[in-house]
């Protein structure tokens, strides 16, 4: 090889290396942005979208990015995002599976390989003739990608808590060494920003799960001291499963819990689906509210939403009991009370151990009102104040005295309750 040819070859190699080395200054700017997001109240989706967009703008030839995070959530074990150049960010949710096992599809992925063999990275050239070891790599090869780099980044000593991800490119020749170095360098600030965003999401999810959306938002807004609270008007739904004490004595633990969950899924689930807040599960019952501003129009809307939720709950319980009877299980008896009034959102308890919930005479009256559903053999009962604000057709059941309430009150049930539901309320139920 002549000196001229050698010089030209070395020059070409240098140019190729420079072309595959993104500007460190631009990559540093992305890292600075990620550090700033770790101190801001930004969602995980925004961190993923923003970091991928900025890395592509900095000159990294990423065409597809996939990130998956383990999460603390009652429904999902993990969430993920897939970014593609010029496309809308796709979100994925991975539900819990029985006994905490990994889902079957996970075992055939590069991510499982990383965790099983305790390695941090796995690179696979897709532009070679080498057979692909994982189905996802065959899919990416067919889509025209040339290189794939997967990684695992744990957030704690437990490998189950962390971030799994992959970078893919369609660039001819795959990732260059400078580009791989840049991706490895950005991995740590990306993990920090994502973990901080997830912690905020976990706090919101936990508060929403255990306190309800409205109460959880109030705690996040700073109502955390004993005595903190405010008064608001709300339509109240109080639900209770009948015969639960005898049921708990007679059934095994799991069968009893299954019965409770059947009841809560149908009733409290209908309240939540209608936009109500489930503030507490109290033994075999629950408290739900539809907060509203003071005013006839606002109160009417809240009461109509509560009534709609109660009717939906009644229909769902009908389906639940039909399913149970087909399985040779006894029907579940229940009662739902509808009331409206002023309630107090607030913190009570010990200074170091608080409960955030709703209190007040209207809540107590709703609980006592619900006990009348059994006497009148009706799945739904309502106070006069509720029916007056809600409007619509109601059937008066009689005047009753409630403990702690001076004057007897007239109680009602919705006129449109199907006769079959009233008949079912009179039938023997699970005990």
VENCORDA-V914400 format. One record per pair of residues at least 12 apart in sequence whose ideal C-beta (glycine too) atoms are under 10 Angstrom apart, sorted by the first residue. I is the first residue (numbers start at 0). J is the second residue. If there is no record, write none. Layout:
i | j
I | J
I | J
This chain:
i | j
15 | 172
15 | 175
16 | 175
16 | 176
16 | 177
17 | 175
17 | 177
18 | 58
18 | 60
18 | 170
18 | 172
18 | 175
18 | 177
18 | 178
19 | 58
19 | 60
19 | 170
19 | 172
19 | 173
19 | 174
19 | 175
19 | 176
19 | 177
19 | 178
19 | 179
19 | 180
19 | 181
20 | 58
20 | 175
20 | 176
20 | 177
20 | 178
20 | 180
20 | 181
21 | 54
21 | 57
21 | 58
21 | 59
21 | 60
21 | 175
21 | 177
21 | 178
21 | 180
21 | 181
21 | 182
22 | 57
22 | 58
22 | 177
22 | 181
23 | 57
23 | 177
23 | 180
23 | 181
23 | 184
24 | 57
25 | 53
25 | 54
25 | 56
25 | 57
25 | 58
25 | 59
25 | 181
26 | 53
26 | 54
26 | 57
26 | 58
26 | 59
26 | 177
26 | 178
26 | 180
26 | 181
26 | 182
26 | 184
26 | 185
27 | 57
27 | 181
27 | 184
27 | 185
27 | 188
28 | 53
28 | 56
28 | 57
29 | 49
29 | 50
29 | 51
29 | 52
29 | 53
29 | 54
29 | 55
29 | 56
29 | 57
29 | 59
29 | 181
29 | 184
29 | 185
29 | 188
29 | 189
30 | 50
30 | 53
30 | 181
30 | 184
30 | 185
30 | 187
30 | 188
30 | 189
30 | 191
30 | 192
31 | 188
32 | 46
32 | 49
32 | 50
32 | 53
32 | 188
32 | 192
33 | 46
33 | 49
33 | 50
33 | 53
33 | 185
33 | 187
33 | 188
33 | 189
33 | 190
33 | 191
33 | 192
33 | 193
33 | 195
34 | 188
34 | 191
34 | 192
34 | 195
35 | 192
36 | 49
36 | 50
36 | 188
36 | 189
36 | 191
36 | 192
36 | 193
36 | 195
36 | 196
37 | 188
37 | 190
37 | 191
37 | 192
37 | 193
37 | 194
37 | 195
37 | 196
37 | 198
38 | 192
38 | 195
39 | 192
39 | 195
39 | 196
39 | 199
40 | 195
40 | 196
40 | 199
40 | 219
41 | 192
41 | 195
41 | 196
41 | 199
42 | 196
42 | 197
42 | 199
42 | 200
42 | 203
43 | 66
43 | 68
43 | 70
43 | 78
43 | 80
43 | 90
43 | 192
43 | 193
43 | 194
43 | 195
43 | 196
43 | 197
43 | 198
43 | 199
43 | 200
44 | 78
44 | 80
44 | 88
44 | 90
44 | 196
44 | 200
45 | 88
45 | 192
45 | 196
46 | 66
46 | 80
46 | 189
46 | 192
46 | 193
46 | 194
46 | 195
46 | 196
46 | 197
47 | 64
47 | 65
47 | 66
47 | 68
47 | 79
47 | 80
47 | 81
47 | 82
47 | 88
47 | 90
47 | 164
47 | 189
47 | 192
47 | 193
47 | 196
48 | 80
48 | 82
48 | 87
48 | 88
49 | 192
50 | 64
50 | 66
50 | 82
50 | 185
50 | 188
50 | 189
50 | 192
50 | 193
51 | 63
51 | 64
51 | 66
51 | 80
51 | 81
51 | 82
51 | 83
51 | 84
51 | 88
51 | 166
51 | 189
52 | 82
52 | 84
52 | 88
53 | 185
54 | 82
54 | 166
54 | 181
54 | 182
54 | 185
54 | 189
55 | 82
55 | 84
55 | 85
57 | 181
57 | 185
58 | 178
58 | 181
59 | 166
59 | 168
59 | 170
59 | 174
59 | 177
59 | 178
59 | 179
59 | 181
59 | 182
59 | 185
60 | 84
60 | 145
60 | 146
60 | 166
60 | 167
60 | 168
60 | 169
60 | 170
60 | 171
60 | 172
60 | 173
60 | 174
60 | 175
60 | 178
61 | 82
61 | 83
61 | 84
61 | 148
61 | 166
61 | 167
61 | 168
61 | 169
61 | 170
61 | 174
61 | 178
61 | 182
62 | 82
62 | 83
62 | 84
62 | 85
62 | 139
62 | 142
62 | 143
62 | 144
62 | 145
62 | 146
62 | 166
62 | 167
62 | 168
62 | 169
62 | 170
63 | 81
63 | 82
63 | 83
63 | 84
63 | 86
63 | 139
63 | 142
63 | 144
63 | 147
63 | 165
63 | 166
63 | 167
63 | 168
63 | 169
64 | 80
64 | 81
64 | 82
64 | 83
64 | 84
64 | 88
64 | 164
64 | 165
64 | 166
64 | 167
64 | 182
65 | 79
65 | 80
65 | 81
65 | 82
65 | 83
65 | 89
65 | 91
65 | 109
65 | 110
65 | 135
65 | 147
65 | 149
65 | 163
65 | 164
65 | 165
65 | 166
65 | 167
66 | 78
66 | 79
66 | 80
66 | 81
66 | 82
66 | 91
66 | 150
66 | 152
66 | 162
66 | 163
66 | 164
66 | 165
66 | 166
66 | 189
66 | 190
66 | 193
67 | 79
67 | 80
67 | 81
67 | 91
67 | 93
67 | 105
67 | 108
67 | 110
67 | 151
67 | 161
67 | 162
67 | 163
67 | 164
67 | 165
68 | 80
68 | 93
68 | 154
68 | 160
68 | 161
68 | 162
68 | 163
68 | 164
68 | 190
68 | 193
68 | 194
68 | 196
68 | 197
68 | 200
69 | 93
69 | 153
69 | 154
69 | 157
69 | 158
69 | 159
69 | 160
69 | 161
69 | 162
69 | 163
69 | 197
70 | 92
70 | 93
70 | 160
70 | 197
70 | 200
70 | 201
70 | 204
71 | 160
71 | 197
71 | 198
71 | 200
71 | 201
71 | 202
71 | 204
71 | 205
71 | 208
72 | 92
72 | 94
72 | 95
72 | 200
72 | 201
72 | 204
72 | 205
72 | 208
73 | 95
73 | 204
73 | 205
73 | 207
73 | 208
73 | 209
74 | 92
74 | 93
74 | 94
74 | 95
74 | 204
74 | 208
75 | 91
75 | 92
75 | 93
75 | 94
75 | 95
75 | 204
76 | 92
76 | 93
76 | 94
76 | 95
76 | 96
76 | 99
76 | 101
76 | 102
76 | 159
77 | 91
77 | 92
77 | 93
77 | 94
77 | 95
77 | 102
77 | 105
77 | 159
77 | 163
78 | 90
78 | 91
78 | 92
78 | 93
78 | 197
78 | 200
79 | 91
79 | 92
79 | 93
79 | 110
79 | 162
79 | 163
79 | 164
80 | 164
80 | 193
81 | 165
82 | 166
83 | 142
83 | 167
84 | 168
84 | 169
93 | 105
99 | 159
101 | 114
101 | 159
104 | 134
107 | 132
107 | 133
107 | 134
107 | 135
108 | 133
108 | 134
108 | 135
108 | 136
108 | 149
108 | 163
108 | 165
109 | 121
109 | 122
109 | 123
109 | 132
109 | 133
109 | 135
109 | 136
109 | 147
109 | 148
109 | 149
109 | 150
109 | 151
109 | 163
109 | 165
110 | 133
110 | 135
110 | 149
110 | 150
110 | 151
110 | 163
110 | 164
110 | 165
111 | 133
111 | 163
112 | 132
112 | 133
112 | 149
112 | 151
113 | 149
113 | 150
113 | 151
113 | 152
113 | 158
113 | 163
113 | 165
114 | 151
114 | 153
114 | 158
114 | 159
114 | 161
114 | 163
117 | 151
117 | 158
118 | 149
118 | 150
118 | 151
119 | 149
119 | 150
119 | 151
119 | 152
119 | 153
119 | 183
119 | 186
120 | 148
120 | 149
120 | 150
120 | 151
120 | 152
120 | 165
120 | 179
120 | 182
120 | 183
120 | 186
121 | 133
121 | 147
121 | 148
121 | 149
121 | 150
121 | 151
121 | 165
122 | 146
122 | 147
122 | 148
122 | 149
122 | 150
122 | 165
122 | 166
122 | 173
122 | 174
122 | 179
123 | 135
123 | 136
123 | 139
123 | 140
123 | 144
123 | 146
123 | 147
123 | 148
123 | 149
123 | 165
123 | 167
123 | 173
124 | 136
124 | 140
124 | 145
124 | 146
124 | 147
124 | 172
124 | 173
124 | 174
125 | 137
125 | 139
125 | 140
125 | 141
125 | 142
125 | 143
125 | 144
125 | 145
125 | 146
125 | 147
125 | 167
125 | 168
125 | 169
125 | 173
126 | 140
126 | 143
126 | 144
126 | 145
126 | 146
126 | 168
126 | 169
126 | 170
126 | 171
126 | 172
126 | 173
127 | 140
127 | 145
127 | 146
127 | 173
131 | 147
133 | 147
133 | 149
135 | 147
135 | 149
135 | 165
135 | 167
136 | 149
136 | 165
136 | 167
139 | 165
139 | 167
139 | 168
139 | 169
142 | 167
142 | 169
143 | 169
144 | 167
144 | 168
144 | 169
144 | 170
144 | 173
145 | 167
145 | 168
145 | 169
145 | 170
145 | 171
145 | 172
145 | 173
145 | 174
146 | 166
146 | 167
146 | 168
146 | 169
146 | 170
146 | 171
146 | 172
146 | 173
146 | 174
146 | 175
146 | 178
146 | 179
147 | 165
147 | 166
147 | 167
147 | 168
147 | 173
147 | 174
148 | 164
148 | 165
148 | 166
148 | 167
148 | 168
148 | 173
148 | 174
148 | 178
148 | 179
148 | 182
148 | 183
149 | 163
149 | 164
149 | 165
149 | 166
149 | 167
150 | 162
150 | 163
150 | 164
150 | 165
150 | 166
150 | 182
150 | 183
150 | 186
150 | 190
151 | 163
151 | 164
152 | 164
152 | 186
152 | 187
152 | 189
152 | 190
152 | 191
152 | 193
152 | 194
153 | 190
154 | 190
154 | 191
154 | 193
154 | 194
154 | 197
154 | 198
155 | 194
160 | 194
160 | 197
161 | 190
161 | 193
161 | 194
162 | 186
162 | 189
162 | 190
162 | 193
162 | 194
162 | 197
164 | 182
164 | 186
164 | 189
164 | 190
164 | 193
166 | 178
166 | 179
166 | 182
166 | 183
166 | 185
166 | 186
168 | 182
199 | 219
202 | 215
202 | 218
202 | 219
203 | 215
203 | 216
203 | 218
203 | 219
206 | 218
206 | 219
206 | 355
207 | 219
207 | 276
207 | 277
208 | 277
209 | 279
209 | 280
209 | 355
210 | 276
210 | 277
210 | 278
210 | 279
210 | 354
210 | 355
210 | 356
211 | 271
211 | 275
211 | 276
211 | 277
211 | 278
211 | 279
211 | 286
211 | 287
211 | 288
211 | 355
211 | 356
211 | 357
212 | 271
212 | 274
212 | 275
212 | 276
212 | 277
212 | 278
213 | 231
213 | 233
213 | 275
213 | 276
213 | 277
213 | 278
213 | 288
213 | 289
213 | 290
213 | 344
213 | 357
214 | 276
214 | 277
214 | 278
214 | 279
214 | 288
214 | 344
214 | 345
214 | 355
214 | 356
214 | 357
215 | 276
215 | 355
216 | 276
217 | 229
217 | 344
217 | 345
217 | 346
217 | 355
218 | 346
218 | 353
218 | 355
222 | 344
222 | 345
222 | 346
222 | 353
222 | 355
223 | 346
223 | 353
223 | 355
224 | 346
224 | 350
224 | 353
225 | 345
225 | 346
225 | 347
225 | 348
225 | 349
225 | 350
225 | 351
225 | 352
225 | 353
225 | 354
226 | 345
226 | 346
226 | 347
226 | 350
226 | 353
227 | 344
227 | 345
227 | 346
227 | 347
227 | 353
227 | 355
228 | 343
228 | 344
228 | 345
228 | 346
228 | 347
228 | 355
228 | 356
228 | 357
228 | 358
229 | 342
229 | 343
229 | 344
229 | 345
230 | 341
230 | 342
230 | 343
230 | 344
230 | 345
230 | 358
230 | 359
231 | 288
231 | 290
231 | 291
231 | 292
231 | 293
231 | 341
231 | 342
231 | 343
231 | 344
231 | 357
231 | 359
232 | 288
232 | 289
232 | 290
232 | 291
232 | 292
232 | 293
232 | 294
232 | 297
232 | 298
232 | 301
232 | 339
232 | 340
232 | 341
232 | 342
232 | 361
232 | 388
233 | 275
233 | 276
233 | 278
233 | 287
233 | 288
233 | 289
233 | 290
233 | 291
233 | 298
233 | 301
233 | 302
233 | 305
233 | 338
233 | 339
233 | 340
233 | 341
233 | 342
233 | 344
233 | 357
233 | 359
233 | 361
233 | 362
234 | 275
234 | 287
234 | 288
234 | 289
234 | 290
234 | 291
234 | 298
234 | 299
234 | 300
234 | 301
234 | 302
234 | 303
234 | 304
234 | 305
234 | 306
234 | 308
234 | 337
234 | 338
234 | 339
234 | 340
234 | 342
234 | 361
234 | 365
234 | 385
234 | 388
234 | 389
235 | 275
235 | 278
235 | 286
235 | 287
235 | 288
235 | 289
235 | 301
235 | 302
235 | 305
235 | 336
235 | 337
235 | 338
235 | 339
235 | 340
235 | 342
235 | 357
235 | 359
235 | 361
235 | 362
235 | 364
235 | 365
235 | 366
235 | 368
235 | 382
235 | 385
236 | 266
236 | 267
236 | 269
236 | 270
236 | 273
236 | 275
236 | 277
236 | 285
236 | 286
236 | 287
236 | 288
236 | 289
236 | 304
236 | 305
236 | 306
236 | 308
236 | 309
236 | 312
236 | 335
236 | 336
236 | 337
236 | 338
236 | 365
236 | 369
236 | 379
237 | 281
237 | 284
237 | 285
237 | 286
237 | 287
237 | 288
237 | 334
237 | 335
237 | 336
237 | 337
237 | 338
237 | 362
237 | 363
237 | 364
237 | 365
237 | 366
237 | 367
237 | 368
237 | 369
237 | 370
237 | 372
237 | 380
238 | 262
238 | 263
238 | 265
238 | 266
238 | 267
238 | 269
238 | 270
238 | 277
238 | 280
238 | 281
238 | 283
238 | 284
238 | 285
238 | 286
238 | 287
238 | 309
238 | 312
238 | 316
238 | 333
238 | 334
238 | 335
238 | 336
238 | 365
238 | 369
238 | 372
238 | 379
239 | 262
239 | 266
239 | 281
239 | 282
239 | 283
239 | 284
239 | 285
239 | 332
239 | 333
239 | 334
239 | 335
239 | 336
239 | 366
239 | 369
239 | 370
239 | 372
239 | 373
240 | 258
240 | 259
240 | 261
240 | 262
240 | 263
240 | 266
240 | 282
240 | 283
240 | 284
240 | 285
240 | 331
240 | 332
240 | 333
240 | 334
240 | 428
240 | 429
241 | 262
241 | 283
241 | 331
241 | 332
241 | 333
241 | 334
241 | 372
241 | 373
241 | 424
241 | 428
241 | 429
241 | 430
242 | 258
242 | 283
242 | 329
242 | 331
242 | 332
242 | 333
242 | 373
242 | 427
242 | 428
242 | 429
242 | 430
243 | 255
243 | 258
243 | 259
243 | 262
243 | 282
243 | 283
243 | 284
243 | 331
243 | 332
243 | 333
243 | 429
243 | 430
244 | 282
244 | 283
244 | 430
245 | 429
245 | 430
246 | 258
246 | 259
246 | 283
246 | 329
246 | 331
246 | 332
246 | 428
246 | 429
246 | 430
247 | 259
247 | 282
247 | 283
248 | 430
249 | 429
249 | 430
250 | 429
250 | 430
254 | 328
254 | 429
255 | 283
255 | 429
257 | 323
257 | 328
258 | 283
258 | 323
258 | 328
258 | 329
258 | 331
258 | 429
259 | 280
259 | 282
259 | 283
259 | 284
259 | 331
261 | 315
261 | 316
261 | 319
261 | 320
261 | 322
261 | 323
261 | 328
261 | 331
261 | 429
262 | 283
262 | 284
262 | 285
262 | 312
262 | 315
262 | 316
262 | 319
262 | 331
262 | 332
262 | 333
262 | 429
263 | 277
263 | 280
263 | 283
263 | 284
263 | 285
264 | 315
264 | 316
264 | 319
265 | 311
265 | 312
265 | 313
265 | 314
265 | 315
265 | 316
265 | 317
265 | 318
265 | 319
265 | 320
265 | 331
265 | 333
266 | 284
266 | 285
266 | 287
266 | 308
266 | 309
266 | 311
266 | 312
266 | 313
266 | 315
266 | 316
266 | 319
266 | 331
266 | 333
266 | 334
266 | 335
266 | 378
267 | 280
267 | 284
267 | 285
267 | 286
267 | 287
267 | 308
267 | 312
268 | 308
268 | 311
268 | 312
268 | 315
269 | 287
269 | 307
269 | 308
269 | 309
269 | 310
269 | 311
269 | 312
269 | 313
269 | 314
269 | 315
269 | 316
269 | 335
270 | 285
270 | 286
270 | 287
270 | 288
270 | 289
270 | 304
270 | 305
270 | 307
270 | 308
270 | 309
270 | 311
270 | 312
270 | 335
271 | 285
271 | 287
271 | 308
272 | 307
272 | 308
272 | 311
272 | 312
272 | 315
273 | 287
273 | 289
273 | 303
273 | 304
273 | 305
273 | 306
273 | 307
273 | 308
273 | 309
273 | 310
273 | 311
273 | 312
274 | 289
274 | 301
274 | 304
274 | 305
274 | 307
274 | 308
275 | 287
275 | 288
275 | 289
275 | 290
275 | 301
275 | 304
275 | 305
275 | 307
275 | 308
276 | 288
276 | 289
276 | 290
276 | 357
278 | 342
278 | 344
278 | 355
278 | 356
278 | 357
278 | 362
279 | 354
279 | 355
279 | 356
279 | 357
279 | 362
281 | 356
281 | 366
283 | 333
284 | 333
284 | 334
284 | 336
284 | 366
284 | 369
285 | 335
286 | 342
286 | 356
286 | 357
286 | 362
286 | 365
286 | 366
287 | 305
287 | 308
287 | 309
287 | 312
287 | 335
287 | 357
287 | 365
288 | 301
288 | 305
288 | 338
288 | 339
288 | 342
288 | 344
288 | 357
288 | 361
288 | 362
288 | 365
289 | 301
289 | 302
289 | 303
289 | 304
289 | 305
289 | 306
289 | 307
289 | 308
289 | 339
290 | 342
290 | 344
290 | 357
291 | 304
291 | 305
291 | 339
291 | 388
293 | 341
295 | 387
295 | 388
297 | 388
298 | 339
298 | 340
298 | 384
298 | 385
298 | 387
298 | 388
298 | 389
299 | 339
299 | 387
299 | 388
299 | 389
299 | 390
299 | 391
300 | 388
300 | 389
301 | 339
301 | 388
301 | 389
302 | 337
302 | 338
302 | 339
302 | 381
302 | 384
302 | 385
302 | 386
302 | 387
302 | 388
302 | 389
302 | 390
302 | 391
303 | 388
303 | 389
303 | 390
303 | 391
304 | 389
305 | 335
305 | 337
305 | 338
305 | 339
305 | 381
305 | 385
305 | 388
305 | 389
306 | 337
306 | 379
306 | 381
306 | 385
306 | 386
306 | 389
306 | 390
306 | 391
306 | 393
306 | 413
306 | 415
307 | 389
308 | 335
308 | 337
309 | 335
309 | 336
309 | 337
309 | 378
309 | 379
309 | 380
309 | 381
309 | 413
309 | 416
310 | 335
310 | 378
310 | 379
310 | 413
310 | 415
310 | 416
310 | 420
312 | 333
312 | 335
312 | 378
312 | 379
313 | 333
313 | 335
313 | 377
313 | 378
313 | 379
313 | 413
313 | 416
313 | 417
313 | 420
313 | 423
313 | 424
314 | 417
314 | 420
316 | 330
316 | 331
316 | 332
316 | 333
316 | 335
316 | 378
316 | 420
316 | 423
317 | 330
317 | 378
317 | 417
317 | 419
317 | 420
317 | 423
319 | 331
319 | 333
320 | 332
320 | 333
320 | 423
320 | 426
320 | 428
320 | 429
321 | 423
323 | 429
328 | 429
329 | 426
329 | 427
329 | 428
329 | 429
329 | 430
330 | 423
330 | 424
330 | 426
330 | 427
330 | 428
330 | 429
331 | 428
331 | 429
332 | 372
332 | 373
332 | 376
332 | 378
332 | 423
332 | 424
332 | 425
332 | 426
332 | 427
332 | 428
332 | 429
332 | 430
333 | 369
333 | 372
333 | 373
333 | 378
333 | 379
333 | 424
333 | 428
334 | 368
334 | 369
334 | 370
334 | 371
334 | 372
334 | 373
334 | 374
334 | 375
334 | 377
334 | 378
334 | 379
334 | 380
334 | 424
335 | 365
335 | 368
335 | 369
335 | 372
335 | 377
335 | 378
335 | 379
335 | 380
335 | 381
336 | 364
336 | 365
336 | 366
336 | 367
336 | 368
336 | 369
336 | 370
336 | 371
336 | 372
336 | 379
336 | 380
336 | 381
336 | 382
336 | 385
336 | 410
337 | 365
337 | 368
337 | 369
337 | 379
337 | 380
337 | 381
337 | 382
337 | 384
337 | 385
337 | 386
337 | 389
337 | 411
337 | 412
337 | 413
338 | 361
338 | 362
338 | 363
338 | 364
338 | 365
338 | 366
338 | 367
338 | 368
338 | 369
338 | 380
338 | 381
338 | 382
338 | 383
338 | 384
338 | 385
338 | 408
339 | 361
339 | 365
339 | 381
339 | 382
339 | 384
339 | 385
339 | 386
339 | 387
339 | 388
339 | 389
340 | 359
340 | 360
340 | 361
340 | 362
340 | 364
340 | 365
340 | 382
340 | 384
340 | 385
340 | 388
341 | 359
341 | 360
341 | 361
341 | 362
342 | 356
342 | 357
342 | 358
342 | 359
342 | 360
342 | 361
342 | 362
342 | 365
343 | 356
343 | 357
343 | 358
343 | 359
343 | 360
343 | 361
343 | 362
344 | 356
344 | 357
344 | 358
344 | 359
345 | 357
345 | 358
345 | 359
360 | 403
360 | 404
361 | 382
361 | 384
363 | 401
363 | 402
363 | 403
363 | 404
364 | 382
364 | 384
364 | 401
364 | 402
364 | 403
364 | 404
364 | 408
365 | 380
365 | 381
365 | 382
365 | 385
365 | 401
366 | 401
366 | 402
367 | 399
367 | 400
367 | 401
367 | 402
367 | 403
367 | 404
368 | 380
368 | 381
368 | 382
368 | 385
368 | 399
368 | 401
368 | 404
368 | 408
368 | 410
370 | 399
370 | 401
370 | 402
371 | 396
371 | 397
371 | 399
371 | 401
371 | 408
371 | 410
371 | 412
372 | 396
372 | 410
372 | 412
372 | 424
373 | 424
374 | 396
374 | 397
374 | 399
374 | 410
375 | 394
375 | 396
375 | 397
375 | 399
375 | 410
375 | 411
375 | 412
375 | 421
375 | 424
376 | 396
376 | 412
376 | 421
376 | 422
376 | 423
376 | 424
376 | 425
376 | 426
377 | 394
377 | 396
377 | 410
377 | 411
377 | 412
377 | 413
377 | 416
377 | 420
377 | 421
377 | 424
377 | 425
378 | 412
378 | 413
378 | 416
378 | 420
378 | 421
378 | 423
378 | 424
379 | 411
379 | 412
379 | 413
379 | 416
379 | 420
379 | 424
380 | 396
380 | 399
380 | 410
380 | 411
380 | 412
380 | 413
381 | 393
381 | 396
381 | 409
381 | 410
381 | 411
381 | 412
381 | 413
382 | 401
382 | 404
382 | 408
382 | 409
382 | 410
382 | 411
383 | 395
383 | 398
383 | 408
383 | 409
383 | 410
383 | 411
384 | 408
385 | 410
385 | 411
386 | 409
386 | 410
386 | 411
386 | 412
386 | 413
387 | 411
389 | 411
389 | 413
391 | 413
391 | 414
391 | 415
392 | 411
392 | 413
392 | 414
392 | 415
393 | 409
393 | 410
393 | 411
393 | 412
393 | 413
393 | 414
393 | 415
394 | 411
394 | 412
394 | 413
394 | 414
394 | 415
394 | 416
395 | 409
395 | 410
395 | 411
395 | 412
395 | 414
396 | 409
396 | 410
396 | 411
396 | 412
397 | 409
397 | 410
397 | 411
398 | 410
412 | 424
